[in-house]
Amino acid sequence: MPAGRPEMIIVAGEALVDLTLGQTEELHAHPGGGPFNAARTIARLGQPVTFLSRISNDRFGARLRAQLQADGVALDAVVATDDPTTLALAELDEYGAASYRFYTDGTSAPGLDAQTALAALPAALTAAHIGTLGLVLEPMAGALETVVEHLGSDVVVALDPNCRPLAIDDPPGYRARLARMLRRADVVKVSEEDLAWLDPGRAPTDAARALLSGGAAVALMTRGSAGALIVTAQEEIDVAAPQVEVVDTIGAGDAFGGAFLAWWVQRGLGRGDLSALERVREATAFACLVAALTCERAGASPPHRTDLPA
């Protein structure tokens, strides 16, 4: 990485409010969205990060902005709108695992267009994180594909499909967009559930490796309490996760992706360093730790740097 270059990460995608329904039938509202959670994770871990998204001027939107500011996320690339805040209903099972339904028509997140997104893009970036509904909802998905095309050749691109089948009306179109964006991705973070939907009938490791055919260096396959598997064209490396008392799993995958990128950038590593698998393993172990600690808290609340073991 060139000397003196700012280590700025951009996270692009949706901010929304998770309405969480647990076993008691009580409804709780939490700021959320995969990219929103990833940006908060990066900021709480002490790395400069800016969030590219469209956020409402309503009360939920004010809460989203306030949370980002409290965590230290830069709002320079946030686009204001009077459209109401996008909502997700997260239903928790007895193990704390969440399933989602989304309420998106006419709401804030989907309306980000390419011209606005490019105008909001910072001039100097080290890394970019894109995913979840940012690959689904139009015109935002098309806008973020355009953003990726305009990133400099030295920017590390992390892609997290974080598939939400109930929000994907056009699976073939979604898969085609994902394939195009994978040509520029360096790191692909996927869960076993993502792979089962994206590539049914194929073994998870083989499905993860197939995602690398576009040119990405490494796939990080998350496996819940079992940790993660690093997959490259030739290698597979198992990384264990710390055992914790799970409150819920909301935001754990987002925290994993944000933590990996924060660790990578904090050490001045770039695209070419992804061939150093021992560094990738260290970053993945750190990501597993951060994700596990997120599971100990209700809602998506990643740990701060001061919460981590020395």
Secondary structure, DSSP 8 states (H G I E B T S, - for coil): --TT----EEEES--EEEEEE-TT--EEEEEE-HHHHHHHHHHHTT--EEEEEEEESSHHHHHHHHHHHHHT-B-TTEEEESS---EEEEEE-TTS-EEEEEE-TT-TGGG--HHHHHHHS-S--SEEEEEGGGGTSTTHHHHHHHHHHHS-TT-EEEEE----GGG-S-HHHHHHHHHHHHTT-SEEEEEHHHHHHHSTTS-HHHHHHHGGGGS-SEEEEE-GGG-EEEE-SS-EEEE-------S--TTHHHHHHHHHHHHHHHTT--GGGGG-HHHHHHHHHHHHHHHHHHHTSSSS----GGGS--
